[in-house]
Amino acid sequence: MEQKTRSELRKKIMTILYQINVYKKNKVKYDVDSIIKEVLDVDNEFVKECVYGVQTYLNEIEALANKHMKNWTIDRLGNTDQAIIQLGIYELIYTDTPDVVCINEAVELAKIYSDDAVKKMVNAILDSIAKEKENE
């Protein structure tokens, strides 16, 4: 049951990160807590931790994504795809969620919200980061 709940929460987190990306690109002022409240009617620590975590480590997360992308950069992707990758990398690097769960969850989101090429890219990026992490 816990897993399903977390999967549902990841969809909400992706939506929140998407919203933040859109606001940033359009230079619209925003309040992270307000966006979280719009998307999620209950207070949830996991959601807050991930959303604020991604915002806190965004530069590191995007640098990692770019390092593991071939001839591409994360800012060239759509907002949804960026949100999925940001969340996946955040969970992989900054939480104790098992690597395989981080990767599978991100790929599942990509299956639903992105095209096949992006799904493969998400898998490749996170897989590559996980392997690098193991070797450190």
N, C-alpha and C positions, 0 to 999 in steps of 0.2 A: 504493500500500500504506500509506504514512504516513497518508494521510487517513482510511482505514478505522480504523486504529489509534487515531487521535485521536478519531474518532466513538465508538468503543467506550469510550475513556477518559472521554469526556464523560458517557456513561451512568453510569459509576462515580462520577464527580464529583457528578452530580445525586443519586445515591443517598446519598452521604456528606453532602451539604448538606441533603438531606431529613432524614436521621437527626439531624443537629445541630439543625435547626429543631424537630423533635419533642422532643428532649431539653430544649432551651431552654424551649419552651412548657410542658413538664411539670416544669420546674425540677429536672431530673435532672443530677447532676454528670457530666461527660464529659471525655474526653481525645481531642483531635482525632487524634493519631497512632494511637491504638487503633482509632478508627472507620475511619480509612484502612486500617489493617492488616486489619480485619474484612472490608472490602469488596474490597480489592485485595491479592492475594498477593505481588505484586512491588513493589519500591520504584520509584516513578515521579516524576520531577521535575515534569512537566506537571501531574499530579494534585495534588501538594503545593502547587505555585505557585498553582493555581486555588483550591483549598480554603482555604489560608491567606490568599490574596489577598482572597477574598470575606469572610472573617472580619475581616480588617484594615480593609477599606473598606465594611463592611456599611451603616453609617449613610449614607454618600455614595451607595451603590448604591440603597438603598431610597428615599432622597430623590429621586434621579433617576427611579426607576421611578414614584413617586407623581406627580412633576411631569408625566410623559408619559402618565399614565392619565387617562381621562375619567371624572369622578364615581366614582372607585374608589380604593382604596389596596391596596398589595401585601399588607398583613397580613390582608386579607379573603379572599385566595386560599388554596387548599389548599397543603399543604407541598410537594408535587411541583411545582406551578406556580410557587411562590415560588423553589424551587431552580433551575428552568430559567431564570427571569428573572434571578436573581442571577448565575448563571454567564454568561448572555448579556451582561449589562451589564458584568460584570467583564472578560470577554474583549474587548469592544468598546472599553472605556475604558483598561484598564490593560495590555493586551498588544499585540503587533504583528501579531496575527492579522488578516488583511484583513477589513474590515467585512462584506463580503458573506458570507464564510465564517462569521463569528460569528452573523449573522442566520439563515442557512440551517441551521446546526447546531442552534440553539435551536428553530427552527420544526420541524425533524425530530424533536427530542425531544418537543416538544409534540404532534406528530402521533401519536406512539406512546403517550405517557403522559397526555395531557390531552384535553379535549373541543375541539370545533371553535371555540367562542367564545374559549377560552383560546389556542388556536393563533393566531387572528386578533389577539388582544390582544398576544401575544408579538411577533408580526411588527410590529404597529403601534408598540409601545413602542420596540423596537430600531431600527426604521426611522427613527423620529422622533429618537432620540438620535444616530444616525449622521449624519442631515442637520444637526442642530445642531452636531455635532462638525466637520463640513466647513465650516460657516459661521464657525467661530471663528478 
